[in-house]
């Protein structure tokens, strides 16, 4: 596995699913800033209807609907339907994640912790999502809400150092020294 962060604010994404699993995936996609998201559900729960709003497009996408989609999430569907939809998505050039069906996944979704723009993730490559959740909960205790402000503060410092024309290696040394000076990881 190669870890990567996708900017869902710029990529067309689709969520196809049912039930609480689809609700949770939609909440995660919204938290990640999915700006160009289409949602499909044949029997949407009231919660999903409210969450999706105008993004709810119908029961299932047609082959044409996949055009331009770069990332497709499938959640809460049976195996046969998941296989068929994953095939359509891949045919259109999209990467696919099928909730809890590792062989149908082009990528895995890690357990995510957010503190403002600080994002910390834990992945087990699909081997043990429960372990990933447990490790994320442990990290939540180590990295509280104050880390959002710390990242903003450090971002301002980095911007200042860059404006002074410092080389990346020197900026890296200064970041380390700043964190030590503040005692943030002590």
Secondary structure by P-SEA (a helix, b strand, c coil): cbbbbbccccbbbbbbbccaaaaaaaaaaaaacccbbbbbbccccaaaaaaaccccccccccccccccccbbbbccccaaaaaaaaaaaaaabbbbbccccccccccccccccccccbbbbbbcccccaaaaaaaaaaaaaacccaaaaaaaaaaaaaaaaaaacccaaaaaaaaaaaaaaacccc
